Amino acid sequence: MEMSTQDYLKKTLLDTQERVRDFMHFSENMDSEHLRKYFHAYAESEAKHAQKIKSFIEDLS
């Protein structure tokens, strides 16, 4: 079965949202303040990507 552009975007959005959750979880469980900040910033960065992907999906609808 061939996937459409919207299918690819939806899968990418789900993957990105999962990474956001993972990095937030990592940030909450790091002993090092430096690593906590790093993973928190990484989660925020991924969240911005997720928002952009979501807007692409909305534009296609």
Backbone as XML, in Angstrom:
<?xml version="1.0"?>
<chain id="A" units="angstrom">
  <residue number="1" name="MET">
    <atom name="N" x="0.839" y="-1.184" z="0.000"/>
    <atom name="CA" x="0.000" y="0.000" z="0.000"/>
    <atom name="C" x="0.883" y="1.245" z="0.000"/>
  </residue>
  <residue number="2" name="GLU">
    <atom name="N" x="0.570" y="2.149" z="-0.870"/>
    <atom name="CA" x="1.339" y="3.372" z="-0.983"/>
    <atom name="C" x="0.824" y="4.405" z="0.020"/>
  </residue>
  <residue number="3" name="MET">
    <atom name="N" x="1.752" y="5.116" z="0.624"/>
    <atom name="CA" x="1.367" y="6.146" z="1.594"/>
    <atom name="C" x="1.314" y="7.503" z="0.903"/>
  </residue>
  <residue number="4" name="SER">
    <atom name="N" x="0.372" y="8.319" z="1.356"/>
    <atom name="CA" x="0.246" y="9.669" z="0.816"/>
    <atom name="C" x="1.147" y="10.611" z="1.621"/>
  </residue>
  <residue number="5" name="THR">
    <atom name="N" x="1.260" y="11.813" z="1.118"/>
    <atom name="CA" x="2.031" y="12.833" z="1.835"/>
    <atom name="C" x="1.459" y="13.038" z="3.227"/>
  </residue>
  <residue number="6" name="GLN">
    <atom name="N" x="0.151" y="13.080" z="3.319"/>
    <atom name="CA" x="-0.487" y="13.272" z="4.626"/>
    <atom name="C" x="-0.187" y="12.095" z="5.561"/>
  </residue>
  <residue number="7" name="ASP">
    <atom name="N" x="-0.160" y="10.885" z="5.033"/>
    <atom name="CA" x="0.185" y="9.711" z="5.846"/>
    <atom name="C" x="1.601" y="9.845" z="6.410"/>
  </residue>
  <residue number="8" name="TYR">
    <atom name="N" x="2.537" y="10.245" z="5.561"/>
    <atom name="CA" x="3.922" y="10.427" z="6.011"/>
    <atom name="C" x="4.009" y="11.503" z="7.090"/>
  </residue>
  <residue number="9" name="LEU">
    <atom name="N" x="3.290" y="12.594" z="6.875"/>
    <atom name="CA" x="3.311" y="13.676" z="7.863"/>
    <atom name="C" x="2.712" y="13.230" z="9.191"/>
  </residue>
  <residue number="10" name="LYS">
    <atom name="N" x="1.617" y="12.475" z="9.143"/>
    <atom name="CA" x="0.991" y="12.003" z="10.383"/>
    <atom name="C" x="1.911" y="11.052" z="11.140"/>
  </residue>
  <residue number="11" name="LYS">
    <atom name="N" x="2.589" y="10.169" z="10.418"/>
    <atom name="CA" x="3.535" y="9.259" z="11.071"/>
    <atom name="C" x="4.691" y="10.037" z="11.677"/>
  </residue>
  <residue number="12" name="THR">
    <atom name="N" x="5.195" y="11.006" z="10.922"/>
    <atom name="CA" x="6.295" y="11.824" z="11.419"/>
    <atom name="C" x="5.873" y="12.616" z="12.651"/>
  </residue>
  <residue number="13" name="LEU">
    <atom name="N" x="4.645" y="13.128" z="12.641"/>
    <atom name="CA" x="4.138" y="13.860" z="13.799"/>
    <atom name="C" x="4.084" y="12.958" z="15.031"/>
  </residue>
  <residue number="14" name="LEU">
    <atom name="N" x="3.562" y="11.756" z="14.871"/>
    <atom name="CA" x="3.497" y="10.832" z="16.010"/>
    <atom name="C" x="4.893" y="10.498" z="16.539"/>
  </residue>
  <residue number="15" name="ASP">
    <atom name="N" x="5.832" y="10.262" z="15.636"/>
    <atom name="CA" x="7.211" y="9.962" z="16.047"/>
    <atom name="C" x="7.822" y="11.143" z="16.796"/>
  </residue>
  <residue number="16" name="THR">
    <atom name="N" x="7.580" y="12.334" z="16.285"/>
    <atom name="CA" x="8.141" y="13.533" z="16.905"/>
    <atom name="C" x="7.524" y="13.776" z="18.276"/>
  </residue>
  <residue number="17" name="GLN">
    <atom name="N" x="6.217" y="13.590" z="18.390"/>
    <atom name="CA" x="5.555" y="13.745" z="19.688"/>
    <atom name="C" x="6.092" y="12.735" z="20.700"/>
  </residue>
  <residue number="18" name="GLU">
    <atom name="N" x="6.376" y="11.535" z="20.238"/>
    <atom name="CA" x="6.947" y="10.528" z="21.134"/>
    <atom name="C" x="8.332" y="10.961" z="21.613"/>
  </residue>
  <residue number="19" name="ARG">
    <atom name="N" x="9.124" y="11.532" z="20.720"/>
    <atom name="CA" x="10.445" y="12.020" z="21.122"/>
    <atom name="C" x="10.330" y="13.142" z="22.150"/>
  </residue>
  <residue number="20" name="VAL">
    <atom name="N" x="9.340" y="14.015" z="21.976"/>
    <atom name="CA" x="9.122" y="15.082" z="22.959"/>
    <atom name="C" x="8.878" y="14.464" z="24.336"/>
  </residue>
  <residue number="21" name="ARG">
    <atom name="N" x="7.987" y="13.490" z="24.393"/>
    <atom name="CA" x="7.699" y="12.823" z="25.676"/>
    <atom name="C" x="8.948" y="12.144" z="26.244"/>
  </residue>
  <residue number="22" name="ASP">
    <atom name="N" x="9.701" y="11.471" z="25.374"/>
    <atom name="CA" x="10.916" y="10.791" z="25.831"/>
    <atom name="C" x="11.916" y="11.785" z="26.414"/>
  </residue>
  <residue number="23" name="PHE">
    <atom name="N" x="12.169" y="12.863" z="25.695"/>
    <atom name="CA" x="13.167" y="13.829" z="26.164"/>
    <atom name="C" x="12.719" y="14.542" z="27.429"/>
  </residue>
  <residue number="24" name="MET">
    <atom name="N" x="11.413" y="14.793" z="27.563"/>
    <atom name="CA" x="10.919" y="15.387" z="28.811"/>
    <atom name="C" x="11.120" y="14.403" z="29.961"/>
  </residue>
  <residue number="25" name="HIS">
    <atom name="N" x="10.839" y="13.137" z="29.700"/>
    <atom name="CA" x="11.051" y="12.106" z="30.721"/>
    <atom name="C" x="12.536" y="12.037" z="31.094"/>
  </residue>
  <residue number="26" name="PHE">
    <atom name="N" x="13.401" y="12.044" z="30.089"/>
    <atom name="CA" x="14.845" y="12.011" z="30.360"/>
    <atom name="C" x="15.244" y="13.214" z="31.206"/>
  </residue>
  <residue number="27" name="SER">
    <atom name="N" x="14.729" y="14.387" z="30.855"/>
    <atom name="CA" x="15.123" y="15.600" z="31.571"/>
    <atom name="C" x="14.709" y="15.537" z="33.043"/>
  </residue>
  <residue number="28" name="GLU">
    <atom name="N" x="13.615" y="14.857" z="33.315"/>
    <atom name="CA" x="13.131" y="14.753" z="34.690"/>
    <atom name="C" x="13.915" y="13.728" z="35.509"/>
  </residue>
  <residue number="29" name="ASN">
    <atom name="N" x="14.661" y="12.873" z="34.829"/>
    <atom name="CA" x="15.344" y="11.786" z="35.530"/>
    <atom name="C" x="16.868" y="11.856" z="35.489"/>
  </residue>
  <residue number="30" name="MET">
    <atom name="N" x="17.400" y="12.975" z="35.054"/>
    <atom name="CA" x="18.853" y="13.139" z="35.017"/>
    <atom name="C" x="19.354" y="13.664" z="36.357"/>
  </residue>
  <residue number="31" name="ASP">
    <atom name="N" x="20.464" y="13.127" z="36.811"/>
    <atom name="CA" x="21.090" y="13.634" z="38.033"/>
    <atom name="C" x="21.809" y="14.950" z="37.780"/>
  </residue>
  <residue number="32" name="SER">
    <atom name="N" x="22.327" y="15.085" z="36.598"/>
    <atom name="CA" x="23.097" y="16.267" z="36.229"/>
    <atom name="C" x="22.172" y="17.398" z="35.792"/>
  </residue>
  <residue number="33" name="GLU">
    <atom name="N" x="22.345" y="18.567" z="36.387"/>
    <atom name="CA" x="21.565" y="19.742" z="35.992"/>
    <atom name="C" x="21.835" y="20.096" z="34.533"/>
  </residue>
  <residue number="34" name="HIS">
    <atom name="N" x="23.082" y="19.950" z="34.127"/>
    <atom name="CA" x="23.472" y="20.233" z="32.741"/>
    <atom name="C" x="22.689" y="19.332" z="31.777"/>
  </residue>
  <residue number="35" name="LEU">
    <atom name="N" x="22.589" y="18.045" z="32.081"/>
    <atom name="CA" x="21.850" y="17.119" z="31.221"/>
    <atom name="C" x="20.346" y="17.366" z="31.279"/>
  </residue>
  <residue number="36" name="ARG">
    <atom name="N" x="19.835" y="17.733" z="32.459"/>
    <atom name="CA" x="18.408" y="18.062" z="32.574"/>
    <atom name="C" x="18.059" y="19.207" z="31.628"/>
  </residue>
  <residue number="37" name="LYS">
    <atom name="N" x="18.884" y="20.251" z="31.665"/>
    <atom name="CA" x="18.640" y="21.413" z="30.804"/>
    <atom name="C" x="18.759" y="21.032" z="29.332"/>
  </residue>
  <residue number="38" name="TYR">
    <atom name="N" x="19.749" y="20.211" z="29.013"/>
    <atom name="CA" x="19.947" y="19.782" z="27.629"/>
    <atom name="C" x="18.723" y="19.036" z="27.107"/>
  </residue>
  <residue number="39" name="PHE">
    <atom name="N" x="18.251" y="18.038" z="27.842"/>
    <atom name="CA" x="17.114" y="17.252" z="27.386"/>
    <atom name="C" x="15.823" y="18.071" z="27.367"/>
  </residue>
  <residue number="40" name="HIS">
    <atom name="N" x="15.689" y="18.998" z="28.307"/>
    <atom name="CA" x="14.516" y="19.869" z="28.300"/>
    <atom name="C" x="14.523" y="20.746" z="27.044"/>
  </residue>
  <residue number="41" name="ALA">
    <atom name="N" x="15.669" y="21.311" z="26.724"/>
    <atom name="CA" x="15.789" y="22.141" z="25.520"/>
    <atom name="C" x="15.545" y="21.311" z="24.261"/>
  </residue>
  <residue number="42" name="TYR">
    <atom name="N" x="16.037" y="20.076" z="24.271"/>
    <atom name="CA" x="15.840" y="19.179" z="23.133"/>
    <atom name="C" x="14.346" y="18.890" z="22.954"/>
  </residue>
  <residue number="43" name="ALA">
    <atom name="N" x="13.645" y="18.665" z="24.047"/>
    <atom name="CA" x="12.202" y="18.417" z="23.993"/>
    <atom name="C" x="11.474" y="19.634" z="23.421"/>
  </residue>
  <residue number="44" name="GLU">
    <atom name="N" x="11.879" y="20.818" z="23.846"/>
    <atom name="CA" x="11.256" y="22.036" z="23.325"/>
    <atom name="C" x="11.500" y="22.187" z="21.828"/>
  </residue>
  <residue number="45" name="SER">
    <atom name="N" x="12.698" y="21.859" z="21.393"/>
    <atom name="CA" x="13.035" y="21.925" z="19.979"/>
    <atom name="C" x="12.176" y="20.954" z="19.167"/>
  </residue>
  <residue number="46" name="GLU">
    <atom name="N" x="12.040" y="19.735" z="19.660"/>
    <atom name="CA" x="11.212" y="18.737" z="18.976"/>
    <atom name="C" x="9.742" y="19.170" z="18.964"/>
  </residue>
  <residue number="47" name="ALA">
    <atom name="N" x="9.300" y="19.826" z="20.025"/>
    <atom name="CA" x="7.910" y="20.298" z="20.088"/>
    <atom name="C" x="7.660" y="21.344" z="19.000"/>
  </residue>
  <residue number="48" name="LYS">
    <atom name="N" x="8.642" y="22.187" z="18.734"/>
    <atom name="CA" x="8.508" y="23.173" z="17.656"/>
    <atom name="C" x="8.393" y="22.477" z="16.305"/>
  </residue>
  <residue number="49" name="HIS">
    <atom name="N" x="9.177" y="21.419" z="16.120"/>
    <atom name="CA" x="9.085" y="20.650" z="14.876"/>
    <atom name="C" x="7.705" y="20.011" z="14.752"/>
  </residue>
  <residue number="50" name="ALA">
    <atom name="N" x="7.190" y="19.490" z="15.854"/>
    <atom name="CA" x="5.872" y="18.861" z="15.842"/>
    <atom name="C" x="4.797" y="19.877" z="15.455"/>
  </residue>
  <residue number="51" name="GLN">
    <atom name="N" x="4.901" y="21.083" z="15.981"/>
    <atom name="CA" x="3.930" y="22.123" z="15.637"/>
    <atom name="C" x="3.973" y="22.443" z="14.149"/>
  </residue>
  <residue number="52" name="LYS">
    <atom name="N" x="5.168" y="22.512" z="13.580"/>
    <atom name="CA" x="5.318" y="22.801" z="12.157"/>
    <atom name="C" x="4.716" y="21.674" z="11.307"/>
  </residue>
  <residue number="53" name="ILE">
    <atom name="N" x="4.984" y="20.439" z="11.701"/>
    <atom name="CA" x="4.427" y="19.289" z="10.979"/>
    <atom name="C" x="2.903" y="19.321" z="11.060"/>
  </residue>
  <residue number="54" name="LYS">
    <atom name="N" x="2.389" y="19.636" z="12.237"/>
    <atom name="CA" x="0.929" y="19.727" z="12.423"/>
    <atom name="C" x="0.338" y="20.779" z="11.493"/>
  </residue>
  <residue number="55" name="SER">
    <atom name="N" x="1.022" y="21.904" z="11.336"/>
    <atom name="CA" x="0.511" y="22.945" z="10.443"/>
    <atom name="C" x="0.529" y="22.478" z="8.981"/>
  </residue>
  <residue number="56" name="PHE">
    <atom name="N" x="1.523" y="21.677" z="8.601"/>
    <atom name="CA" x="1.540" y="21.116" z="7.248"/>
    <atom name="C" x="0.327" y="20.204" z="7.035"/>
  </residue>
  <residue number="57" name="ILE">
    <atom name="N" x="0.030" y="19.388" z="8.035"/>
    <atom name="CA" x="-1.128" y="18.481" z="7.942"/>
    <atom name="C" x="-2.424" y="19.291" z="7.794"/>
  </residue>
  <residue number="58" name="GLU">
    <atom name="N" x="-2.556" y="20.338" z="8.594"/>
    <atom name="CA" x="-3.746" y="21.173" z="8.524"/>
    <atom name="C" x="-3.875" y="21.845" z="7.162"/>
  </residue>
  <residue number="59" name="ASP">
    <atom name="N" x="-2.747" y="22.262" z="6.594"/>
    <atom name="CA" x="-2.765" y="22.896" z="5.273"/>
    <atom name="C" x="-3.232" y="21.935" z="4.189"/>
  </residue>
  <residue number="60" name="LEU">
    <atom name="N" x="-2.946" y="20.645" z="4.362"/>
    <atom name="CA" x="-3.345" y="19.641" z="3.367"/>
    <atom name="C" x="-4.803" y="19.230" z="3.513"/>
  </residue>
  <residue number="61" name="SER">
    <atom name="N" x="-5.389" y="19.512" z="4.673"/>
    <atom name="CA" x="-6.792" y="19.090" z="4.918"/>
    <atom name="C" x="-7.779" y="20.007" z="4.244"/>
  </residue>
</chain>
